[in-house]
Amino acid sequence: MSIKKKLFGTLADGREVYAYTLRNANGMKVKIITYGGAIVQIKVPDKKGCFTDVIGGYDCLESYVGGDGYQGALIGRWGNRICKGKFTLEGKDYSLFINNGENHLHGGEFGFNAKVWEATEKDGDEPELILHILSPDGDEGYPGNLDLTVTYKLSNENGLSIRYEATTDKATPINLTNHTYFNIRGYASGSIHPLILWLDADSYLPTDAGLIPTGEIRSVEGTPFDFRTPKEVGRDINADCEDLVIAGGYDHCLNFVGGETKEPVKRAELYDPESGRVMTVYTNQPCVQLYSGNFLTNEEYPFKGGYTQKIQTLMCLETQHMPDSINHPNFTNTVLKPGEKYDYTTEYRFSVK
């Protein structure tokens, strides 16, 4: 069997949460739980064939419920921020839950990261875990009944793909992503600064003090946000740049050259010279939120094995549309209407060199 199911824990209301471990022919393992659809483990080999867990996360369900940072979770209905939690759609004003200063973040108080998803296994050489949820009209303030399926697939090319498919019966904003934190040297190996990153992104979104985009789309040319030529994540992270100072590092939307594509294409590559591991990101999404783990400071919730949270020891590459798009006509279109289908895929593929 290439999928194994095991009880992960029980919520306070008695609902059971299960962990599904997917394994391919190469020995790569991915563990996903039904709480938040969170990825809790990815074990891949280095250039010597030694397997290491390369993502952050916790040992127990209680930490996923009580901890912060959205470790490994599926994010929705809205990944990233909406200014003051307000938007107007088809002539009607909507107000969402405020959970990040004066703004709405990652779907609200009980976003998709806090839901228990229905799970269906599909075994085989390339195992799949199919998760489903129905987000009712008015959920966290969003309009429309949203029917959402997320499929995790582990390929024999050591790729973990995440396909998001959604329909609605009323126009609604939607911007789905996954919030896994990576350190491909090993999640407990220290700073991400030496990792080498390439991004096929030619512009980024400056933000205000609340990390809400100002509306400007700025070229990366001559800025610390230019990763078109591979460079160390930490090379410019402490540069004298207002955008970096505001966020305490990288926490910005970078826009891929040419925007979204019909099929997933190569958009990012993260390389660790020490272990030889490479993580290549393929997606048809138009953007990525580069987050350098600037808020990993909660000592109450240590990571797996008791590893203490430390800033900039893990990083996210959250493929998505532009944050606060619903309030910026010049940004990406994030309105899903009845009769349309939201259908995007991102793959994280691991190799060595």
Buried (B, 14 or more C-beta within 10 A) or exposed (E): EBBBBEEBBEEEEEEEBBBBBBBBEBEBBBBBBBBBBBBBBBBBBBBEEEEBBBBBBBBEBEBBBEBEBBBBBBBBBBBBBBBBBBBEBEEEEBEBBBBBEEBBBBBBEEBBBBBBBEBEBBEEEBBBBBBBBEBEEEBBBBBBBBBBBBBBBBBEBBBBBBBBBBBBBBBBBBBBBBBBBBBBBBBBBEBBBBBBBBBBBBBBBBBEEEBBBEBEBBEBEEBBBBBBEEBBBBBBBEEEBEBBEBBBBBBBBBBBEEEBBEEBBEBBBBBBEEBBBBBBBBBBBBBBBBBBBBBBEBEEBBBBEEBEBBBBBBBBBBBBBBBBBBBBEEBBEBBBEEEEEBEBBBBBBBBBE
